[in-house]
Amino acid sequence: MKKKLTIGLFGFGCVGSGLYEVLNRSNLLNATIKTIVVKNKNKQRVLPADHFQYDKELILADPEINLVVELIDDADAAYEIVTRALRSGKHVVSANKKMIAHHLDELIALKNQNNVSFLYEASVCGSIPVIRNLEEYYNNDTLRSVQGICNGTTNYILTRLDKEGKSFDEILKDAQRLGFAESDPTLDIDGFDSKFKLQILIAHAFGVITLPADILNIGIRNIKEQDIRFAKEKGLKIKLIAASEKIDQKVIGYVAPQFIQEDSFAYDVNNEFNAVTIEALFSDRQVFKGKGAGSFPTASAVLSDISALQYDYGYEYRKKETTQLNYASGFSTRLFISSTNPDKLKLIPFTEVEETFSSKDYAYKTGTVNFGALTHELYRNHPELFIAFFPQTEGNFKLAPVEENVVLQNTF
Ligand SMILES: NC(=O)c1ccc[n+]([C@@H]2O[C@H](COP(=O)([O-])OP(=O)(O)OC[C@H]3O[C@@H](n4cnc5c(N)ncnc54)[C@H](OP(=O)(O)O)[C@@H]3O)[C@@H](O)[C@H]2O)c1
């Protein structure tokens, strides 16, 4: 029997307004929006002003509302809304990856204590149904890796860099003008947005709950035209990859630019598209590709959560209860670094060097590096230094013999 859902909607921006329309167009659901709460009283909206409220209590204190859909752009306010809604016995659907990534353990405990559902498919790669797939389909013993292009803004910039030979700054400005990038692009181009999504993916793939600060993120801000040329000469592309992999009883994760070979799932994922690939022991690799953002694509994932709630669906986090895996930061990888100042290459110690090149205004080095040598600060404090993982082949990552205790200070 379908449950009747009375919705309190927070936010009527890109995703919230998309959900309103998608819900209206879908006759399948026994779900109605009773109250919409937004922030700014003076904003022009597509619906008459009497459709909107500004006091969150009108949703949180309304006993008739049994589902809160939180679609706002403020992670701190979202945390307060979501925790209060769960505590008062309301189901919650959210798309707020930053808030979820920072508080996942607490939110799982709260939804369990209050016997309600907390769903957030739209928070990772928009319309791509990856969380519920990881949760329901892939069991922990056989799952090997999950990786993806999880940020449309950076993929759009990297696609144009590859095709047009313009500078990063020119293309970023263009992307901002066209609405593909925020005026403050930090969360996207420095890999934070991808990292929040990866942290959620790791929880559902392997049952391991980390904090964003545990996962290294290196972004694309420092990329140079020479790096793109280097990639082209080798038949490679550069993509911002969020990846996690199981090695022995450990799970590793990172967000970093990566050189991609033609046979990679990521090679032909262009512009604002996202893709996720899941590798498991017997099913081998599977790839999901689709729109990771945008009003209707993201709203469609929210709609799917609402629809699942009508049948009392909830994430069970079975892998979290049973996992023997630990998150590890001590491993080695193949790396490429380049700089317009050859001296900067000394900043990263290589355990093995494969290739070096140096001219007066551009130098690069490839080889093997212990992961502990890399930090977000190294990337941010040295704009001349481009850091990218080299093409991944089987067994490319190796756990460090002695686990290095890496403290990453890349909080955001
Ligand atoms: N846009 C995408 O494609 C996309 C994709 C995946 C996930 N998401 C996630 O979805 C969420 C919403 O994103 P969006 O792009 O729709 O944002 P947006 O277009 O900037 O809209 C944000 C909405 O939140 C409202 N709001 C902000 N603070 C509020 C508060 N304290 N109380 C009530 N309402 C408040 C704003 O009110 P006003 O209208 O009054 O300003 C606005 O309606 C974010 O967590 C985002 O990360 C977005």
The ligand as a Gaussian input file, in Angstrom:
#p B3LYP/6-31G(d) Opt

LIG

0 1
 N       21.746000      22.704000      -8.663000
 C       22.071000      21.437000      -8.913000
 O       22.142000      21.018000     -10.069000
 C       22.295000      20.479000      -7.774000
 C       22.664000      19.148000      -8.053000
 C       22.824000      18.246000      -7.014000
 C       22.642000      18.678000      -5.710000
 N       22.322000      19.979000      -5.455000
 C       22.137000      20.389000      -4.070000
 O       20.782000      20.778000      -3.903000
 C       20.689000      21.814000      -2.921000
 C       19.963000      23.018000      -3.522000
 O       20.731000      23.502000      -4.599000
 P       20.138000      24.574000      -5.642000
 O       21.070000      24.582000      -6.791000
 O       18.701000      24.316000      -5.877000
 O       20.324000      25.940000      -4.822000
 P       19.785000      27.389000      -5.214000
 O       19.295000      27.433000      -6.620000
 O       20.827000      28.363000      -4.804000
 O       18.504000      27.573000      -4.268000
 C       18.652000      27.547000      -2.899000
 C       17.290000      27.718000      -2.246000
 O       17.464000      27.567000      -0.838000
 C       16.743000      28.612000      -0.185000
 N       17.346000      28.820000       1.143000
 C       18.622000      29.115000       1.459000
 N       18.774000      29.172000       2.803000
 C       17.568000      28.890000       3.331000
 C       17.063000      28.796000       4.651000
 N       17.867000      28.986000       5.700000
 N       15.753000      28.492000       4.833000
 C       14.938000      28.301000       3.765000
 N       15.352000      28.363000       2.487000
 C       16.641000      28.676000       2.277000
 C       16.859000      29.777000      -1.107000
 O       15.846000      30.688000      -0.772000
 P       15.575000      32.000000      -1.663000
 O       14.896000      31.500000      -2.903000
 O       14.673000      32.811000      -0.824000
 O       16.918000      32.613000      -1.930000
 C       16.670000      29.099000      -2.464000
 O       15.291000      28.940000      -2.751000
 C       22.142000      22.101000      -2.478000
 O       22.441000      21.346000      -1.349000
 C       22.966000      21.577000      -3.658000
 O       24.269000      21.186000      -3.277000
 C       22.136000      20.892000      -6.460000

